[in-house]
Amino acid sequence: MLIKNPKYESHRTEFKSVWKDEYLKQICGFANADGGKLYIGIEDNGDVIGLKHSKKLLEDIPNKIVSLLSRTDRHNDKNLR
């Protein structure tokens, strides 16, 4: 699938050259706002640099999100009792 990447970052578009788990907070922010897109493998200036192990990352990121959500749910369940 060919994706036309934007040239500039904005409040709804973020470029990251590599993946870091701390970006899960940005994904959460996008989910709690008007949405947004996080492009991994793109420099801040918009240059596409690609990334290694992209297929594994496509599996890992959703799994990390689910894991964090399930921990949050367990924490909230304890507070509700």
mmJSON file of the N, C-alpha and C atoms, coordinates in Angstrom:
{"data_MODEL":{"atom_site":{
"group_PDB":["ATOM","ATOM","ATOM","ATOM","ATOM","ATOM","ATOM","ATOM","ATOM","ATOM","ATOM","ATOM","ATOM","ATOM","ATOM","ATOM","ATOM","ATOM","ATOM","ATOM","ATOM","ATOM","ATOM","ATOM","ATOM","ATOM","ATOM","ATOM","ATOM","ATOM","ATOM","ATOM","ATOM","ATOM","ATOM","ATOM","ATOM","ATOM","ATOM","ATOM","ATOM","ATOM","ATOM","ATOM","ATOM","ATOM","ATOM","ATOM","ATOM","ATOM","ATOM","ATOM","ATOM","ATOM","ATOM","ATOM","ATOM","ATOM","ATOM","ATOM","ATOM","ATOM","ATOM","ATOM","ATOM","ATOM","ATOM","ATOM","ATOM","ATOM","ATOM","ATOM","ATOM","ATOM","ATOM","ATOM","ATOM","ATOM","ATOM","ATOM","ATOM","ATOM","ATOM","ATOM","ATOM","ATOM","ATOM","ATOM","ATOM","ATOM","ATOM","ATOM","ATOM","ATOM","ATOM","ATOM","ATOM","ATOM","ATOM","ATOM","ATOM","ATOM","ATOM","ATOM","ATOM","ATOM","ATOM","ATOM","ATOM","ATOM","ATOM","ATOM","ATOM","ATOM","ATOM","ATOM","ATOM","ATOM","ATOM","ATOM","ATOM","ATOM","ATOM","ATOM","ATOM","ATOM","ATOM","ATOM","ATOM","ATOM","ATOM","ATOM","ATOM","ATOM","ATOM","ATOM","ATOM","ATOM","ATOM","ATOM","ATOM","ATOM","ATOM","ATOM","ATOM","ATOM","ATOM","ATOM","ATOM","ATOM","ATOM","ATOM","ATOM","ATOM","ATOM","ATOM","ATOM","ATOM","ATOM","ATOM","ATOM","ATOM","ATOM","ATOM","ATOM","ATOM","ATOM","ATOM","ATOM","ATOM","ATOM","ATOM","ATOM","ATOM","ATOM","ATOM","ATOM","ATOM","ATOM","ATOM","ATOM","ATOM","ATOM","ATOM","ATOM","ATOM","ATOM","ATOM","ATOM","ATOM","ATOM","ATOM","ATOM","ATOM","ATOM","ATOM","ATOM","ATOM","ATOM","ATOM","ATOM","ATOM","ATOM","ATOM","ATOM","ATOM","ATOM","ATOM","ATOM","ATOM","ATOM","ATOM","ATOM","ATOM","ATOM","ATOM","ATOM","ATOM","ATOM","ATOM","ATOM","ATOM","ATOM","ATOM","ATOM","ATOM","ATOM","ATOM","ATOM","ATOM","ATOM","ATOM","ATOM","ATOM","ATOM","ATOM","ATOM","ATOM","ATOM","ATOM","ATOM","ATOM","ATOM"],
"id":[1,2,3,4,5,6,7,8,9,10,11,12,13,14,15,16,17,18,19,20,21,22,23,24,25,26,27,28,29,30,31,32,33,34,35,36,37,38,39,40,41,42,43,44,45,46,47,48,49,50,51,52,53,54,55,56,57,58,59,60,61,62,63,64,65,66,67,68,69,70,71,72,73,74,75,76,77,78,79,80,81,82,83,84,85,86,87,88,89,90,91,92,93,94,95,96,97,98,99,100,101,102,103,104,105,106,107,108,109,110,111,112,113,114,115,116,117,118,119,120,121,122,123,124,125,126,127,128,129,130,131,132,133,134,135,136,137,138,139,140,141,142,143,144,145,146,147,148,149,150,151,152,153,154,155,156,157,158,159,160,161,162,163,164,165,166,167,168,169,170,171,172,173,174,175,176,177,178,179,180,181,182,183,184,185,186,187,188,189,190,191,192,193,194,195,196,197,198,199,200,201,202,203,204,205,206,207,208,209,210,211,212,213,214,215,216,217,218,219,220,221,222,223,224,225,226,227,228,229,230,231,232,233,234,235,236,237,238,239,240,241,242,243],
"type_symbol":["N","C","C","N","C","C","N","C","C","N","C","C","N","C","C","N","C","C","N","C","C","N","C","C","N","C","C","N","C","C","N","C","C","N","C","C","N","C","C","N","C","C","N","C","C","N","C","C","N","C","C","N","C","C","N","C","C","N","C","C","N","C","C","N","C","C","N","C","C","N","C","C","N","C","C","N","C","C","N","C","C","N","C","C","N","C","C","N","C","C","N","C","C","N","C","C","N","C","C","N","C","C","N","C","C","N","C","C","N","C","C","N","C","C","N","C","C","N","C","C","N","C","C","N","C","C","N","C","C","N","C","C","N","C","C","N","C","C","N","C","C","N","C","C","N","C","C","N","C","C","N","C","C","N","C","C","N","C","C","N","C","C","N","C","C","N","C","C","N","C","C","N","C","C","N","C","C","N","C","C","N","C","C","N","C","C","N","C","C","N","C","C","N","C","C","N","C","C","N","C","C","N","C","C","N","C","C","N","C","C","N","C","C","N","C","C","N","C","C","N","C","C","N","C","C","N","C","C","N","C","C","N","C","C","N","C","C","N","C","C","N","C","C"],
"label_atom_id":["N","CA","C","N","CA","C","N","CA","C","N","CA","C","N","CA","C","N","CA","C","N","CA","C","N","CA","C","N","CA","C","N","CA","C","N","CA","C","N","CA","C","N","CA","C","N","CA","C","N","CA","C","N","CA","C","N","CA","C","N","CA","C","N","CA","C","N","CA","C","N","CA","C","N","CA","C","N","CA","C","N","CA","C","N","CA","C","N","CA","C","N","CA","C","N","CA","C","N","CA","C","N","CA","C","N","CA","C","N","CA","C","N","CA","C","N","CA","C","N","CA","C","N","CA","C","N","CA","C","N","CA","C","N","CA","C","N","CA","C","N","CA","C","N","CA","C","N","CA","C","N","CA","C","N","CA","C","N","CA","C","N","CA","C","N","CA","C","N","CA","C","N","CA","C","N","CA","C","N","CA","C","N","CA","C","N","CA","C","N","CA","C","N","CA","C","N","CA","C","N","CA","C","N","CA","C","N","CA","C","N","CA","C","N","CA","C","N","CA","C","N","CA","C","N","CA","C","N","CA","C","N","CA","C","N","CA","C","N","CA","C","N","CA","C","N","CA","C","N","CA","C","N","CA","C","N","CA","C","N","CA","C","N","CA","C","N","CA","C","N","CA","C","N","CA","C","N","CA","C","N","CA","C"],
"label_alt_id":[null,null,null,null,null,null,null,null,null,null,null,null,null,null,null,null,null,null,null,null,null,null,null,null,null,null,null,null,null,null,null,null,null,null,null,null,null,null,null,null,null,null,null,null,null,null,null,null,null,null,null,null,null,null,null,null,null,null,null,null,null,null,null,null,null,null,null,null,null,null,null,null,null,null,null,null,null,null,null,null,null,null,null,null,null,null,null,null,null,null,null,null,null,null,null,null,null,null,null,null,null,null,null,null,null,null,null,null,null,null,null,null,null,null,null,null,null,null,null,null,null,null,null,null,null,null,null,null,null,null,null,null,null,null,null,null,null,null,null,null,null,null,null,null,null,null,null,null,null,null,null,null,null,null,null,null,null,null,null,null,null,null,null,null,null,null,null,null,null,null,null,null,null,null,null,null,null,null,null,null,null,null,null,null,null,null,null,null,null,null,null,null,null,null,null,null,null,null,null,null,null,null,null,null,null,null,null,null,null,null,null,null,null,null,null,null,null,null,null,null,null,null,null,null,null,null,null,null,null,null,null,null,null,null,null,null,null,null,null,null,null,null,null],
"label_comp_id":["MET","MET","MET","LEU","LEU","LEU","ILE","ILE","ILE","LYS","LYS","LYS","ASN","ASN","ASN","PRO","PRO","PRO","LYS","LYS","LYS","TYR","TYR","TYR","GLU","GLU","GLU","SER","SER","SER","HIS","HIS","HIS","ARG","ARG","ARG","THR","THR","THR","GLU","GLU","GLU","PHE","PHE","PHE","LYS","LYS","LYS","SER","SER","SER","VAL","VAL","VAL","TRP","TRP","TRP","LYS","LYS","LYS","ASP","ASP","ASP","GLU","GLU","GLU","TYR","TYR","TYR","LEU","LEU","LEU","LYS","LYS","LYS","GLN","GLN","GLN","ILE","ILE","ILE","CYS","CYS","CYS","GLY","GLY","GLY","PHE","PHE","PHE","ALA","ALA","ALA","ASN","ASN","ASN","ALA","ALA","ALA","ASP","ASP","ASP","GLY","GLY","GLY","GLY","GLY","GLY","LYS","LYS","LYS","LEU","LEU","LEU","TYR","TYR","TYR","ILE","ILE","ILE","GLY","GLY","GLY","ILE","ILE","ILE","GLU","GLU","GLU","ASP","ASP","ASP","ASN","ASN","ASN","GLY","GLY","GLY","ASP","ASP","ASP","VAL","VAL","VAL","ILE","ILE","ILE","GLY","GLY","GLY","LEU","LEU","LEU","LYS","LYS","LYS","HIS","HIS","HIS","SER","SER","SER","LYS","LYS","LYS","LYS","LYS","LYS","LEU","LEU","LEU","LEU","LEU","LEU","GLU","GLU","GLU","ASP","ASP","ASP","ILE","ILE","ILE","PRO","PRO","PRO","ASN","ASN","ASN","LYS","LYS","LYS","ILE","ILE","ILE","VAL","VAL","VAL","SER","SER","SER","LEU","LEU","LEU","LEU","LEU","LEU","SER","SER","SER","ARG","ARG","ARG","THR","THR","THR","ASP","ASP","ASP","ARG","ARG","ARG","HIS","HIS","HIS","ASN","ASN","ASN","ASP","ASP","ASP","LYS","LYS","LYS","ASN","ASN","ASN","LEU","LEU","LEU","ARG","ARG","ARG"],
"label_asym_id":["A","A","A","A","A","A","A","A","A","A","A","A","A","A","A","A","A","A","A","A","A","A","A","A","A","A","A","A","A","A","A","A","A","A","A","A","A","A","A","A","A","A","A","A","A","A","A","A","A","A","A","A","A","A","A","A","A","A","A","A","A","A","A","A","A","A","A","A","A","A","A","A","A","A","A","A","A","A","A","A","A","A","A","A","A","A","A","A","A","A","A","A","A","A","A","A","A","A","A","A","A","A","A","A","A","A","A","A","A","A","A","A","A","A","A","A","A","A","A","A","A","A","A","A","A","A","A","A","A","A","A","A","A","A","A","A","A","A","A","A","A","A","A","A","A","A","A","A","A","A","A","A","A","A","A","A","A","A","A","A","A","A","A","A","A","A","A","A","A","A","A","A","A","A","A","A","A","A","A","A","A","A","A","A","A","A","A","A","A","A","A","A","A","A","A","A","A","A","A","A","A","A","A","A","A","A","A","A","A","A","A","A","A","A","A","A","A","A","A","A","A","A","A","A","A","A","A","A","A","A","A","A","A","A","A","A","A","A","A","A","A","A","A"],
"label_entity_id":["1","1","1","1","1","1","1","1","1","1","1","1","1","1","1","1","1","1","1","1","1","1","1","1","1","1","1","1","1","1","1","1","1","1","1","1","1","1","1","1","1","1","1","1","1","1","1","1","1","1","1","1","1","1","1","1","1","1","1","1","1","1","1","1","1","1","1","1","1","1","1","1","1","1","1","1","1","1","1","1","1","1","1","1","1","1","1","1","1","1","1","1","1","1","1","1","1","1","1","1","1","1","1","1","1","1","1","1","1","1","1","1","1","1","1","1","1","1","1","1","1","1","1","1","1","1","1","1","1","1","1","1","1","1","1","1","1","1","1","1","1","1","1","1","1","1","1","1","1","1","1","1","1","1","1","1","1","1","1","1","1","1","1","1","1","1","1","1","1","1","1","1","1","1","1","1","1","1","1","1","1","1","1","1","1","1","1","1","1","1","1","1","1","1","1","1","1","1","1","1","1","1","1","1","1","1","1","1","1","1","1","1","1","1","1","1","1","1","1","1","1","1","1","1","1","1","1","1","1","1","1","1","1","1","1","1","1","1","1","1","1","1","1"],
"label_seq_id":[1,1,1,2,2,2,3,3,3,4,4,4,5,5,5,6,6,6,7,7,7,8,8,8,9,9,9,10,10,10,11,11,11,12,12,12,13,13,13,14,14,14,15,15,15,16,16,16,17,17,17,18,18,18,19,19,19,20,20,20,21,21,21,22,22,22,23,23,23,24,24,24,25,25,25,26,26,26,27,27,27,28,28,28,29,29,29,30,30,30,31,31,31,32,32,32,33,33,33,34,34,34,35,35,35,36,36,36,37,37,37,38,38,38,39,39,39,40,40,40,41,41,41,42,42,42,43,43,43,44,44,44,45,45,45,46,46,46,47,47,47,48,48,48,49,49,49,50,50,50,51,51,51,52,52,52,53,53,53,54,54,54,55,55,55,56,56,56,57,57,57,58,58,58,59,59,59,60,60,60,61,61,61,62,62,62,63,63,63,64,64,64,65,65,65,66,66,66,67,67,67,68,68,68,69,69,69,70,70,70,71,71,71,72,72,72,73,73,73,74,74,74,75,75,75,76,76,76,77,77,77,78,78,78,79,79,79,80,80,80,81,81,81],
"pdbx_PDB_ins_code":[null,null,null,null,null,null,null,null,null,null,null,null,null,null,null,null,null,null,null,null,null,null,null,null,null,null,null,null,null,null,null,null,null,null,null,null,null,null,null,null,null,null,null,null,null,null,null,null,null,null,null,null,null,null,null,null,null,null,null,null,null,null,null,null,null,null,null,null,null,null,null,null,null,null,null,null,null,null,null,null,null,null,null,null,null,null,null,null,null,null,null,null,null,null,null,null,null,null,null,null,null,null,null,null,null,null,null,null,null,null,null,null,null,null,null,null,null,null,null,null,null,null,null,null,null,null,null,null,null,null,null,null,null,null,null,null,null,null,null,null,null,null,null,null,null,null,null,null,null,null,null,null,null,null,null,null,null,null,null,null,null,null,null,null,null,null,null,null,null,null,null,null,null,null,null,null,null,null,null,null,null,null,null,null,null,null,null,null,null,null,null,null,null,null,null,null,null,null,null,null,null,null,null,null,null,null,null,null,null,null,null,null,null,null,null,null,null,null,null,null,null,null,null,null,null,null,null,null,null,null,null,null,null,null,null,null,null,null,null,null,null,null,null],
"Cartn_x":[0.837,0.0,0.892,0.667,1.433,0.69,1.377,0.78,1.483,0.709,1.267,1.556,2.825,3.154,3.085,2.613,2.557,3.958,4.081,5.385,5.734,4.707,4.935,4.203,4.758,4.077,3.015,2.014,0.973,0.452,-0.613,-1.177,-1.799,-2.031,-2.595,-1.656,-0.434,0.536,1.897,2.478,3.792,4.708,5.955,6.986,7.948,8.316,9.314,10.264,11.541,12.527,12.611,12.399,12.419,11.282,10.912,9.868,10.449,9.758,10.056,8.723,8.713,7.467,6.827,7.618,7.05,6.052,6.084,5.138,3.728,3.582,2.246,1.401,2.046,1.319,0.744,1.487,0.979,-0.203,-0.108,-1.216,-2.452,-2.27,-3.381,-3.946,-3.072,-3.52,-4.336,-3.876,-4.643,-6.012,-6.037,-7.293,-8.275,-7.767,-8.622,-8.978,-8.441,-8.705,-9.427,-9.036,-9.668,-9.014,-8.142,-7.421,-6.11,-5.371,-4.083,-3.327,-2.173,-1.34,0.089,0.654,2.042,2.787,3.691,4.477,5.839,6.186,7.468,8.354,9.605,10.527,10.62,10.172,10.239,10.893,11.878,12.559,11.632,11.958,11.144,10.982,11.967,11.894,11.073,10.54,9.698,10.424,11.747,12.508,12.174,11.806,11.507,12.818,13.051,14.283,13.985,12.703,12.329,12.723,12.427,12.835,12.975,13.827,14.061,12.947,12.667,11.721,10.314,9.882,8.575,7.42,7.538,6.456,6.296,7.404,7.352,6.771,7.142,6.624,5.118,4.63,3.183,2.414,3.074,2.464,2.646,3.833,4.172,3.364,3.163,2.495,1.067,0.231,-1.117,-1.084,-0.145,-0.034,0.336,1.21,1.597,0.4,-0.385,-1.573,-2.563,-2.83,-3.756,-3.242,-1.953,-1.359,-1.535,-1.276,-1.438,-2.894,-3.807,-5.223,-5.694,-5.214,-5.644,-5.089,-3.891,-3.35,-4.167,-4.561,-5.378,-6.73,-7.325,-8.619,-8.524,-7.484,-7.312,-7.145,-6.399,-6.18,-7.505,-8.287,-9.58,-10.551,-10.531,-11.413,-11.135,-9.877,-9.517,-10.007,-9.933,-10.373,-11.881,-12.615,-14.076,-14.655,-13.889,-14.404,-14.439],
"Cartn_y":[-1.163,0.0,1.239,2.125,3.359,4.457,5.073,6.146,7.446,8.44,9.749,10.435,10.619,11.211,12.74,13.346,14.804,15.394,16.638,17.308,17.937,18.196,18.93,18.274,18.467,18.043,19.087,18.643,19.541,18.997,19.589,19.095,17.714,17.286,15.957,15.045,15.486,14.695,14.782,13.646,13.573,12.674,13.094,12.287,11.788,10.524,9.933,9.095,9.261,8.515,7.054,6.794,5.43,5.29,4.049,3.812,3.814,4.467,4.409,4.209,3.389,3.102,4.357,5.389,6.629,7.272,6.887,7.435,6.891,5.872,5.369,6.474,7.391,8.516,9.423,9.622,10.439,9.756,8.444,7.698,7.859,7.791,7.981,9.395,10.376,11.751,11.911,11.302,11.342,10.696,9.574,8.852,9.658,10.462,11.259,12.623,12.95,14.242,14.01,14.754,14.662,13.622,12.796,11.818,12.396,11.587,12.027,10.865,11.192,10.169,10.299,9.152,9.07,8.289,8.95,8.319,7.952,6.678,6.195,5.922,6.373,6.223,7.482,8.604,9.883,10.896,11.61,12.64,13.839,14.686,15.866,16.786,16.768,17.633,17.004,15.807,15.138,14.141,14.006,13.035,11.611,10.764,9.371,8.609,7.983,7.214,5.722,5.383,3.987,3.473,2.208,1.601,0.112,-0.442,-1.88,-2.566,-3.786,-4.632,-4.02,-3.406,-2.738,-3.729,-4.93,-5.907,-6.292,-6.488,-6.816,-5.647,-4.446,-3.262,-3.126,-3.486,-3.438,-4.418,-5.472,-6.405,-5.932,-5.41,-5.038,-3.854,-2.83,-1.622,-1.921,-2.581,-2.891,-3.768,-4.699,-5.549,-4.73,-3.748,-2.887,-2.055,-1.563,-0.776,-1.633,-2.831,-3.738,-4.059,-4.296,-4.608,-3.436,-2.228,-1.06,-0.854,-1.057,-0.896,-1.925,-3.143,-4.174,-3.88,-3.326,-2.948,-1.812,-0.866,0.254,-0.235,-1.163,-1.721,-2.417,-3.199,-3.892,-2.877,-1.819,-0.773,-0.086,0.244,0.899,-0.019,-1.315,-2.273,-2.295,-2.258,-2.271,-0.995,0.145,1.408,1.497,0.728,0.772,-0.057,-0.957,-1.861,-1.177],
"Cartn_z":[0.0,0.0,0.0,-0.91,-1.004,-0.261,0.685,1.463,1.093,0.753,0.459,1.786,2.074,3.356,3.278,4.365,4.397,4.464,4.1,4.091,5.426,6.243,7.486,8.652,9.84,11.051,11.406,12.15,12.628,13.95,14.47,15.732,15.571,14.335,14.082,13.303,13.073,12.308,12.991,13.309,13.938,13.133,12.949,12.302,13.369,13.286,14.184,13.343,13.578,12.787,13.224,14.506,15.053,16.05,16.358,17.35,18.751,19.669,21.097,21.806,22.84,23.549,24.144,24.382,24.929,23.96,22.69,21.709,21.904,22.745,23.062,23.693,24.414,25.011,23.925,22.839,21.742,21.055,20.906,20.317,21.196,22.497,23.434,23.286,23.153,22.962,21.702,20.609,19.362,19.556,20.269,20.474,21.317,22.224,23.104,22.526,21.371,20.743,19.416,18.425,17.099,16.205,16.772,15.962,15.476,14.766,14.252,13.652,13.104,12.47,12.973,13.293,13.718,12.651,11.956,10.897,11.468,11.405,11.904,10.696,10.778,9.656,8.812,9.384,8.701,9.637,9.14,9.928,10.136,11.106,11.388,10.18,9.285,8.092,6.964,7.189,6.195,5.313,5.477,4.687,5.147,4.204,4.511,4.613,5.761,5.962,6.099,6.276,6.449,7.816,8.066,9.316,9.143,9.983,9.972,10.76,10.391,11.124,11.189,10.111,10.103,10.309,9.77,9.948,11.41,12.094,13.517,14.301,13.948,14.628,14.444,13.267,13.017,13.9,14.341,15.287,16.727,17.018,18.392,18.922,18.102,18.595,19.065,18.259,18.769,20.025,20.089,21.274,22.506,22.349,23.468,23.92,22.983,23.325,24.104,23.623,24.313,25.712,25.829,27.126,28.097,27.634,28.494,28.885,27.943,28.244,29.264,29.148,30.102,31.489,31.586,32.895,33.494,32.666,33.125,33.601,32.861,33.255,34.606,34.814,36.098,37.225,36.971,37.981,38.304,37.288,37.506,38.222,37.912,38.588,40.088,40.487,41.899,42.592,41.874,42.46,42.584,41.776,41.817,42.938,43.485,44.542,45.882],
"occupancy":[1.0,1.0,1.0,1.0,1.0,1.0,1.0,1.0,1.0,1.0,1.0,1.0,1.0,1.0,1.0,1.0,1.0,1.0,1.0,1.0,1.0,1.0,1.0,1.0,1.0,1.0,1.0,1.0,1.0,1.0,1.0,1.0,1.0,1.0,1.0,1.0,1.0,1.0,1.0,1.0,1.0,1.0,1.0,1.0,1.0,1.0,1.0,1.0,1.0,1.0,1.0,1.0,1.0,1.0,1.0,1.0,1.0,1.0,1.0,1.0,1.0,1.0,1.0,1.0,1.0,1.0,1.0,1.0,1.0,1.0,1.0,1.0,1.0,1.0,1.0,1.0,1.0,1.0,1.0,1.0,1.0,1.0,1.0,1.0,1.0,1.0,1.0,1.0,1.0,1.0,1.0,1.0,1.0,1.0,1.0,1.0,1.0,1.0,1.0,1.0,1.0,1.0,1.0,1.0,1.0,1.0,1.0,1.0,1.0,1.0,1.0,1.0,1.0,1.0,1.0,1.0,1.0,1.0,1.0,1.0,1.0,1.0,1.0,1.0,1.0,1.0,1.0,1.0,1.0,1.0,1.0,1.0,1.0,1.0,1.0,1.0,1.0,1.0,1.0,1.0,1.0,1.0,1.0,1.0,1.0,1.0,1.0,1.0,1.0,1.0,1.0,1.0,1.0,1.0,1.0,1.0,1.0,1.0,1.0,1.0,1.0,1.0,1.0,1.0,1.0,1.0,1.0,1.0,1.0,1.0,1.0,1.0,1.0,1.0,1.0,1.0,1.0,1.0,1.0,1.0,1.0,1.0,1.0,1.0,1.0,1.0,1.0,1.0,1.0,1.0,1.0,1.0,1.0,1.0,1.0,1.0,1.0,1.0,1.0,1.0,1.0,1.0,1.0,1.0,1.0,1.0,1.0,1.0,1.0,1.0,1.0,1.0,1.0,1.0,1.0,1.0,1.0,1.0,1.0,1.0,1.0,1.0,1.0,1.0,1.0,1.0,1.0,1.0,1.0,1.0,1.0,1.0,1.0,1.0,1.0,1.0,1.0,1.0,1.0,1.0,1.0,1.0,1.0],
"B_iso_or_equiv":[0.0,0.0,0.0,0.0,0.0,0.0,0.0,0.0,0.0,0.0,0.0,0.0,0.0,0.0,0.0,0.0,0.0,0.0,0.0,0.0,0.0,0.0,0.0,0.0,0.0,0.0,0.0,0.0,0.0,0.0,0.0,0.0,0.0,0.0,0.0,0.0,0.0,0.0,0.0,0.0,0.0,0.0,0.0,0.0,0.0,0.0,0.0,0.0,0.0,0.0,0.0,0.0,0.0,0.0,0.0,0.0,0.0,0.0,0.0,0.0,0.0,0.0,0.0,0.0,0.0,0.0,0.0,0.0,0.0,0.0,0.0,0.0,0.0,0.0,0.0,0.0,0.0,0.0,0.0,0.0,0.0,0.0,0.0,0.0,0.0,0.0,0.0,0.0,0.0,0.0,0.0,0.0,0.0,0.0,0.0,0.0,0.0,0.0,0.0,0.0,0.0,0.0,0.0,0.0,0.0,0.0,0.0,0.0,0.0,0.0,0.0,0.0,0.0,0.0,0.0,0.0,0.0,0.0,0.0,0.0,0.0,0.0,0.0,0.0,0.0,0.0,0.0,0.0,0.0,0.0,0.0,0.0,0.0,0.0,0.0,0.0,0.0,0.0,0.0,0.0,0.0,0.0,0.0,0.0,0.0,0.0,0.0,0.0,0.0,0.0,0.0,0.0,0.0,0.0,0.0,0.0,0.0,0.0,0.0,0.0,0.0,0.0,0.0,0.0,0.0,0.0,0.0,0.0,0.0,0.0,0.0,0.0,0.0,0.0,0.0,0.0,0.0,0.0,0.0,0.0,0.0,0.0,0.0,0.0,0.0,0.0,0.0,0.0,0.0,0.0,0.0,0.0,0.0,0.0,0.0,0.0,0.0,0.0,0.0,0.0,0.0,0.0,0.0,0.0,0.0,0.0,0.0,0.0,0.0,0.0,0.0,0.0,0.0,0.0,0.0,0.0,0.0,0.0,0.0,0.0,0.0,0.0,0.0,0.0,0.0,0.0,0.0,0.0,0.0,0.0,0.0,0.0,0.0,0.0,0.0,0.0,0.0,0.0,0.0,0.0,0.0,0.0,0.0],
"pdbx_formal_charge":[null,null,null,null,null,null,null,null,null,null,null,null,null,null,null,null,null,null,null,null,null,null,null,null,null,null,null,null,null,null,null,null,null,null,null,null,null,null,null,null,null,null,null,null,null,null,null,null,null,null,null,null,null,null,null,null,null,null,null,null,null,null,null,null,null,null,null,null,null,null,null,null,null,null,null,null,null,null,null,null,null,null,null,null,null,null,null,null,null,null,null,null,null,null,null,null,null,null,null,null,null,null,null,null,null,null,null,null,null,null,null,null,null,null,null,null,null,null,null,null,null,null,null,null,null,null,null,null,null,null,null,null,null,null,null,null,null,null,null,null,null,null,null,null,null,null,null,null,null,null,null,null,null,null,null,null,null,null,null,null,null,null,null,null,null,null,null,null,null,null,null,null,null,null,null,null,null,null,null,null,null,null,null,null,null,null,null,null,null,null,null,null,null,null,null,null,null,null,null,null,null,null,null,null,null,null,null,null,null,null,null,null,null,null,null,null,null,null,null,null,null,null,null,null,null,null,null,null,null,null,null,null,null,null,null,null,null,null,null,null,null,null,null],
"auth_seq_id":[1,1,1,2,2,2,3,3,3,4,4,4,5,5,5,6,6,6,7,7,7,8,8,8,9,9,9,10,10,10,11,11,11,12,12,12,13,13,13,14,14,14,15,15,15,16,16,16,17,17,17,18,18,18,19,19,19,20,20,20,21,21,21,22,22,22,23,23,23,24,24,24,25,25,25,26,26,26,27,27,27,28,28,28,29,29,29,30,30,30,31,31,31,32,32,32,33,33,33,34,34,34,35,35,35,36,36,36,37,37,37,38,38,38,39,39,39,40,40,40,41,41,41,42,42,42,43,43,43,44,44,44,45,45,45,46,46,46,47,47,47,48,48,48,49,49,49,50,50,50,51,51,51,52,52,52,53,53,53,54,54,54,55,55,55,56,56,56,57,57,57,58,58,58,59,59,59,60,60,60,61,61,61,62,62,62,63,63,63,64,64,64,65,65,65,66,66,66,67,67,67,68,68,68,69,69,69,70,70,70,71,71,71,72,72,72,73,73,73,74,74,74,75,75,75,76,76,76,77,77,77,78,78,78,79,79,79,80,80,80,81,81,81],
"auth_comp_id":["MET","MET","MET","LEU","LEU","LEU","ILE","ILE","ILE","LYS","LYS","LYS","ASN","ASN","ASN","PRO","PRO","PRO","LYS","LYS","LYS","TYR","TYR","TYR","GLU","GLU","GLU","SER","SER","SER","HIS","HIS","HIS","ARG","ARG","ARG","THR","THR","THR","GLU","GLU","GLU","PHE","PHE","PHE","LYS","LYS","LYS","SER","SER","SER","VAL","VAL","VAL","TRP","TRP","TRP","LYS","LYS","LYS","ASP","ASP","ASP","GLU","GLU","GLU","TYR","TYR","TYR","LEU","LEU","LEU","LYS","LYS","LYS","GLN","GLN","GLN","ILE","ILE","ILE","CYS","CYS","CYS","GLY","GLY","GLY","PHE","PHE","PHE","ALA","ALA","ALA","ASN","ASN","ASN","ALA","ALA","ALA","ASP","ASP","ASP","GLY","GLY","GLY","GLY","GLY","GLY","LYS","LYS","LYS","LEU","LEU","LEU","TYR","TYR","TYR","ILE","ILE","ILE","GLY","GLY","GLY","ILE","ILE","ILE","GLU","GLU","GLU","ASP","ASP","ASP","ASN","ASN","ASN","GLY","GLY","GLY","ASP","ASP","ASP","VAL","VAL","VAL","ILE","ILE","ILE","GLY","GLY","GLY","LEU","LEU","LEU","LYS","LYS","LYS","HIS","HIS","HIS","SER","SER","SER","LYS","LYS","LYS","LYS","LYS","LYS","LEU","LEU","LEU","LEU","LEU","LEU","GLU","GLU","GLU","ASP","ASP","ASP","ILE","ILE","ILE","PRO","PRO","PRO","ASN","ASN","ASN","LYS","LYS","LYS","ILE","ILE","ILE","VAL","VAL","VAL","SER","SER","SER","LEU","LEU","LEU","LEU","LEU","LEU","SER","SER","SER","ARG","ARG","ARG","THR","THR","THR","ASP","ASP","ASP","ARG","ARG","ARG","HIS","HIS","HIS","ASN","ASN","ASN","ASP","ASP","ASP","LYS","LYS","LYS","ASN","ASN","ASN","LEU","LEU","LEU","ARG","ARG","ARG"],
"auth_asym_id":["A","A","A","A","A","A","A","A","A","A","A","A","A","A","A","A","A","A","A","A","A","A","A","A","A","A","A","A","A","A","A","A","A","A","A","A","A","A","A","A","A","A","A","A","A","A","A","A","A","A","A","A","A","A","A","A","A","A","A","A","A","A","A","A","A","A","A","A","A","A","A","A","A","A","A","A","A","A","A","A","A","A","A","A","A","A","A","A","A","A","A","A","A","A","A","A","A","A","A","A","A","A","A","A","A","A","A","A","A","A","A","A","A","A","A","A","A","A","A","A","A","A","A","A","A","A","A","A","A","A","A","A","A","A","A","A","A","A","A","A","A","A","A","A","A","A","A","A","A","A","A","A","A","A","A","A","A","A","A","A","A","A","A","A","A","A","A","A","A","A","A","A","A","A","A","A","A","A","A","A","A","A","A","A","A","A","A","A","A","A","A","A","A","A","A","A","A","A","A","A","A","A","A","A","A","A","A","A","A","A","A","A","A","A","A","A","A","A","A","A","A","A","A","A","A","A","A","A","A","A","A","A","A","A","A","A","A","A","A","A","A","A","A"],
"auth_atom_id":["N","CA","C","N","CA","C","N","CA","C","N","CA","C","N","CA","C","N","CA","C","N","CA","C","N","CA","C","N","CA","C","N","CA","C","N","CA","C","N","CA","C","N","CA","C","N","CA","C","N","CA","C","N","CA","C","N","CA","C","N","CA","C","N","CA","C","N","CA","C","N","CA","C","N","CA","C","N","CA","C","N","CA","C","N","CA","C","N","CA","C","N","CA","C","N","CA","C","N","CA","C","N","CA","C","N","CA","C","N","CA","C","N","CA","C","N","CA","C","N","CA","C","N","CA","C","N","CA","C","N","CA","C","N","CA","C","N","CA","C","N","CA","C","N","CA","C","N","CA","C","N","CA","C","N","CA","C","N","CA","C","N","CA","C","N","CA","C","N","CA","C","N","CA","C","N","CA","C","N","CA","C","N","CA","C","N","CA","C","N","CA","C","N","CA","C","N","CA","C","N","CA","C","N","CA","C","N","CA","C","N","CA","C","N","CA","C","N","CA","C","N","CA","C","N","CA","C","N","CA","C","N","CA","C","N","CA","C","N","CA","C","N","CA","C","N","CA","C","N","CA","C","N","CA","C","N","CA","C","N","CA","C","N","CA","C","N","CA","C","N","CA","C","N","CA","C","N","CA","C","N","CA","C"],
"pdbx_PDB_model_num":[1,1,1,1,1,1,1,1,1,1,1,1,1,1,1,1,1,1,1,1,1,1,1,1,1,1,1,1,1,1,1,1,1,1,1,1,1,1,1,1,1,1,1,1,1,1,1,1,1,1,1,1,1,1,1,1,1,1,1,1,1,1,1,1,1,1,1,1,1,1,1,1,1,1,1,1,1,1,1,1,1,1,1,1,1,1,1,1,1,1,1,1,1,1,1,1,1,1,1,1,1,1,1,1,1,1,1,1,1,1,1,1,1,1,1,1,1,1,1,1,1,1,1,1,1,1,1,1,1,1,1,1,1,1,1,1,1,1,1,1,1,1,1,1,1,1,1,1,1,1,1,1,1,1,1,1,1,1,1,1,1,1,1,1,1,1,1,1,1,1,1,1,1,1,1,1,1,1,1,1,1,1,1,1,1,1,1,1,1,1,1,1,1,1,1,1,1,1,1,1,1,1,1,1,1,1,1,1,1,1,1,1,1,1,1,1,1,1,1,1,1,1,1,1,1,1,1,1,1,1,1,1,1,1,1,1,1,1,1,1,1,1,1]
}}}
